[in-house]
Amino acid sequence: GANELVVLFKFALYCGIALSQLFIWCMIGNVLLHQ
């Protein structure tokens, strides 16, 4: 139903945010290591 769709959307949004933060931290780490 609609409620399941909302839960799925929140889960996808959370995963997307987590992955983007992880990617950003990896980029920052690479920049700091290669200075």
C-alpha distance matrix in Angstrom:
0.0 3.8 5.4 5.4 6.5 9.0 10.2 10.8 12.5 14.6 15.6 16.7 18.5 20.2 21.3 22.6 24.6 26.0 27.1 28.7 30.5 31.7 33.0 34.7 36.4 37.6 39.0 40.8 42.2 43.6 45.2 46.8 48.0 49.6 51.5
3.8 0.0 3.8 5.4 5.0 6.3 8.8 9.8 10.5 12.4 14.2 15.2 16.3 18.3 19.9 20.8 22.5 24.3 25.6 26.8 28.5 30.1 31.3 32.7 34.6 36.0 37.2 38.8 40.4 41.9 43.3 44.9 46.4 47.9 49.6
5.4 3.8 0.0 3.8 5.3 5.1 6.3 8.6 9.8 10.7 12.4 14.2 15.3 16.5 18.4 19.9 21.1 22.6 24.3 25.7 27.1 28.6 30.2 31.6 33.1 34.7 36.2 37.5 39.0 40.7 42.2 43.5 45.0 46.8 48.4
5.4 5.4 3.8 0.0 3.8 5.4 5.1 6.1 8.5 9.9 10.5 12.2 14.1 15.2 16.4 18.1 19.9 20.9 22.3 24.2 25.7 26.8 28.3 30.1 31.5 32.8 34.5 36.1 37.3 38.8 40.6 42.0 43.2 45.0 46.8
6.5 5.0 5.3 3.8 0.0 3.8 5.4 5.0 6.0 8.6 9.7 10.4 12.0 14.1 15.2 16.2 18.2 19.8 20.8 22.2 24.2 25.5 26.6 28.3 30.1 31.3 32.6 34.4 35.9 37.2 38.7 40.4 41.7 43.3 45.1
9.0 6.3 5.1 5.4 3.8 0.0 3.8 5.4 5.0 6.1 8.5 9.8 10.4 12.1 14.1 15.1 16.3 18.2 19.8 20.9 22.4 24.1 25.5 26.7 28.5 30.1 31.4 32.8 34.4 36.0 37.3 38.8 40.4 42.0 43.6
10.2 8.8 6.3 5.1 5.4 3.8 0.0 3.8 5.4 5.2 6.1 8.6 9.8 10.5 12.2 14.1 15.3 16.4 18.2 19.9 21.1 22.4 24.2 25.7 27.0 28.5 30.2 31.5 32.8 34.6 36.2 37.4 38.8 40.7 42.4
10.8 9.8 8.6 6.1 5.0 5.4 3.8 0.0 3.8 5.5 5.0 6.1 8.5 9.8 10.5 12.2 14.2 15.2 16.3 18.2 19.9 20.9 22.3 24.2 25.7 26.8 28.4 30.2 31.4 32.8 34.6 36.1 37.3 39.0 40.9
12.5 10.5 9.8 8.5 6.0 5.0 5.4 3.8 0.0 3.8 5.4 5.1 6.0 8.5 9.8 10.4 12.2 14.1 15.2 16.3 18.2 19.8 20.8 22.3 24.2 25.6 26.8 28.4 30.0 31.4 32.8 34.5 35.9 37.5 39.1
14.6 12.4 10.7 9.9 8.6 6.1 5.2 5.5 3.8 0.0 3.8 5.5 5.0 6.0 8.5 9.7 10.5 12.1 14.1 15.2 16.4 18.2 19.8 20.9 22.5 24.2 25.6 26.8 28.4 30.2 31.5 32.8 34.4 36.2 37.7
15.6 14.2 12.4 10.5 9.7 8.5 6.1 5.0 5.4 3.8 0.0 3.8 5.4 5.1 6.1 8.5 9.9 10.5 12.2 14.2 15.4 16.4 18.2 19.9 21.1 22.5 24.3 25.7 26.8 28.6 30.3 31.6 32.8 34.7 36.5
16.7 15.2 14.2 12.2 10.4 9.8 8.6 6.1 5.1 5.5 3.8 0.0 3.8 5.5 5.1 6.1 8.6 9.8 10.5 12.1 14.2 15.2 16.3 18.2 19.9 20.9 22.4 24.2 25.6 26.9 28.5 30.2 31.4 32.9 34.8
18.5 16.3 15.3 14.1 12.0 10.4 9.8 8.5 6.0 5.0 5.4 3.8 0.0 3.8 5.5 5.0 6.2 8.6 9.9 10.5 12.3 14.2 15.2 16.4 18.4 19.9 21.0 22.5 24.2 25.8 27.0 28.6 30.2 31.7 33.3
20.2 18.3 16.5 15.2 14.1 12.1 10.5 9.8 8.5 6.0 5.1 5.5 3.8 0.0 3.8 5.4 5.2 6.1 8.6 9.9 10.6 12.2 14.2 15.3 16.5 18.4 20.0 21.1 22.5 24.4 25.8 27.0 28.5 30.4 32.0
21.3 19.9 18.4 16.4 15.2 14.1 12.2 10.5 9.8 8.5 6.1 5.1 5.5 3.8 0.0 3.8 5.5 5.1 6.0 8.5 9.9 10.4 12.1 14.1 15.3 16.4 18.3 19.9 20.9 22.5 24.3 25.7 26.8 28.6 30.5
22.6 20.8 19.9 18.1 16.2 15.1 14.1 12.2 10.4 9.7 8.5 6.1 5.0 5.4 3.8 0.0 3.8 5.5 5.2 6.1 8.6 9.9 10.5 12.2 14.2 15.3 16.4 18.3 19.8 21.1 22.6 24.3 25.7 27.1 28.9
24.6 22.5 21.1 19.9 18.2 16.3 15.3 14.2 12.2 10.5 9.9 8.6 6.2 5.2 5.5 3.8 0.0 3.8 5.5 5.1 6.1 8.5 9.8 10.5 12.3 14.2 15.3 16.4 18.2 20.0 21.1 22.5 24.2 25.9 27.3
26.0 24.3 22.6 20.9 19.8 18.2 16.4 15.2 14.1 12.1 10.5 9.8 8.6 6.1 5.1 5.5 3.8 0.0 3.8 5.5 5.2 6.2 8.6 9.9 10.6 12.3 14.3 15.4 16.4 18.4 20.1 21.1 22.4 24.5 26.2
27.1 25.6 24.3 22.3 20.8 19.8 18.2 16.3 15.2 14.1 12.2 10.5 9.9 8.6 6.0 5.2 5.5 3.8 0.0 3.8 5.4 5.0 6.1 8.6 9.9 10.5 12.3 14.2 15.2 16.5 18.4 20.0 21.0 22.6 24.6
28.7 26.8 25.7 24.2 22.2 20.9 19.9 18.2 16.3 15.2 14.2 12.1 10.5 9.9 8.5 6.1 5.1 5.5 3.8 0.0 3.8 5.4 5.0 6.1 8.6 9.8 10.5 12.3 14.1 15.3 16.5 18.3 19.9 21.2 22.8
30.5 28.5 27.1 25.7 24.2 22.4 21.1 19.9 18.2 16.4 15.4 14.2 12.3 10.6 9.9 8.6 6.1 5.2 5.4 3.8 0.0 3.8 5.4 5.0 6.2 8.6 9.8 10.5 12.2 14.2 15.3 16.4 18.2 20.1 21.4
31.7 30.1 28.6 26.8 25.5 24.1 22.4 20.9 19.8 18.2 16.4 15.2 14.2 12.2 10.4 9.9 8.5 6.2 5.0 5.4 3.8 0.0 3.8 5.5 5.2 6.2 8.7 9.9 10.5 12.4 14.4 15.3 16.4 18.5 20.3
33.0 31.3 30.2 28.3 26.6 25.5 24.2 22.3 20.8 19.8 18.2 16.3 15.2 14.2 12.1 10.5 9.8 8.6 6.1 5.0 5.4 3.8 0.0 3.8 5.5 5.1 6.2 8.7 9.8 10.6 12.4 14.3 15.3 16.7 18.7
34.7 32.7 31.6 30.1 28.3 26.7 25.7 24.2 22.3 20.9 19.9 18.2 16.4 15.3 14.1 12.2 10.5 9.9 8.6 6.1 5.0 5.5 3.8 0.0 3.8 5.4 5.1 6.2 8.6 9.9 10.6 12.3 14.2 15.5 16.8
36.4 34.6 33.1 31.5 30.1 28.5 27.0 25.7 24.2 22.5 21.1 19.9 18.4 16.5 15.3 14.2 12.3 10.6 9.9 8.6 6.2 5.2 5.5 3.8 0.0 3.8 5.4 5.0 6.0 8.6 9.9 10.5 12.1 14.3 15.6
37.6 36.0 34.7 32.8 31.3 30.1 28.5 26.8 25.6 24.2 22.5 20.9 19.9 18.4 16.4 15.3 14.2 12.3 10.5 9.8 8.6 6.2 5.1 5.4 3.8 0.0 3.8 5.5 5.0 6.2 8.7 9.9 10.5 12.3 14.5
39.0 37.2 36.2 34.5 32.6 31.4 30.2 28.4 26.8 25.6 24.3 22.4 21.0 20.0 18.3 16.4 15.3 14.3 12.3 10.5 9.8 8.7 6.2 5.1 5.4 3.8 0.0 3.8 5.4 5.1 6.2 8.7 9.9 10.7 12.6
40.8 38.8 37.5 36.1 34.4 32.8 31.5 30.2 28.4 26.8 25.7 24.2 22.5 21.1 19.9 18.3 16.4 15.4 14.2 12.3 10.5 9.9 8.7 6.2 5.0 5.5 3.8 0.0 3.8 5.5 5.1 6.2 8.6 10.1 10.9
42.2 40.4 39.0 37.3 35.9 34.4 32.8 31.4 30.0 28.4 26.8 25.6 24.2 22.5 20.9 19.8 18.2 16.4 15.2 14.1 12.2 10.5 9.8 8.6 6.0 5.0 5.4 3.8 0.0 3.8 5.5 5.2 6.1 8.6 10.3
43.6 41.9 40.7 38.8 37.2 36.0 34.6 32.8 31.4 30.2 28.6 26.9 25.8 24.4 22.5 21.1 20.0 18.4 16.5 15.3 14.2 12.4 10.6 9.9 8.6 6.2 5.1 5.5 3.8 0.0 3.8 5.5 5.1 6.1 8.7
45.2 43.3 42.2 40.6 38.7 37.3 36.2 34.6 32.8 31.5 30.3 28.5 27.0 25.8 24.3 22.6 21.1 20.1 18.4 16.5 15.3 14.4 12.4 10.6 9.9 8.7 6.2 5.1 5.5 3.8 0.0 3.8 5.5 5.3 6.3
46.8 44.9 43.5 42.0 40.4 38.8 37.4 36.1 34.5 32.8 31.6 30.2 28.6 27.0 25.7 24.3 22.5 21.1 20.0 18.3 16.4 15.3 14.3 12.3 10.5 9.9 8.7 6.2 5.2 5.5 3.8 0.0 3.8 5.6 5.5
48.0 46.4 45.0 43.2 41.7 40.4 38.8 37.3 35.9 34.4 32.8 31.4 30.2 28.5 26.8 25.7 24.2 22.4 21.0 19.9 18.2 16.4 15.3 14.2 12.1 10.5 9.9 8.6 6.1 5.1 5.5 3.8 0.0 3.8 5.7
49.6 47.9 46.8 45.0 43.3 42.0 40.7 39.0 37.5 36.2 34.7 32.9 31.7 30.4 28.6 27.1 25.9 24.5 22.6 21.2 20.1 18.5 16.7 15.5 14.3 12.3 10.7 10.1 8.6 6.1 5.3 5.6 3.8 0.0 3.8
51.5 49.6 48.4 46.8 45.1 43.6 42.4 40.9 39.1 37.7 36.5 34.8 33.3 32.0 30.5 28.9 27.3 26.2 24.6 22.8 21.4 20.3 18.7 16.8 15.6 14.5 12.6 10.9 10.3 8.7 6.3 5.5 5.7 3.8 0.0
